[in-house]
Structure formats: structure tokens, C-alpha cells
């Protein structure tokens, strides 16, 4: 674990991020962090498990694979409040419902102490 965050990672099809891509990128740029898509997630300090979509299938049927992978790596995650993620949550997640939640979660995770607990 690095003392300072350098990389925020997302693994998956970029189109599923939808509007979240620009929001995460903007917040990373403000902090001087790199937003890495489909790179080596072992190098990420924070993981993104966000999906742009409010449909029934997205909220209730999608599996929690992204979160499970981040948990296995010990990386804190920003997550959409989907059933698949809620079912396997362990307390290390930051639930993102509104645009401003991304900045709030990033600020909460800037301290290495908060990430060390995870």
C-alpha cells in the first residue's frame, strides 16, 4: 500500500461507466491521480465498481464480481448500490448514489490510515 494515492482503477467495459467516467476522471485530475481503465488492478489504490444505469436488471441481477475482485486485492471500492455488491459487502465500500459522492469518498480515502484498515 502506498502512502499517497496514485492510481484509481476500473476493470471492465468502459461503456458501462457511462457518466461516472467523466466524474471519476475529473476528481482524479483535481488530485493529480491517474484514472486507469483495464490496467493491472494490483497497482490500483482505489477501485471503481460503478455502473451507469437505473434499470431493474442493473440493480438486481448483475453479479458482484468487480467488488469481489477488489476485496480479494484489499483495495477500497466505490460502488453503485446494486444487489450483487450489497450482498457481498464487508464494510470497505463507499456507496455512490450522486455525483458529489465520488469526491466525498475520495477525500475519505486519501488518508493512508483509512485505506490501511481495509
Order of alpha helices (4+ residues) and beta strands (2+ residues): beta-alpha-beta-beta-alpha-alpha-beta-alpha-beta-alpha-alpha
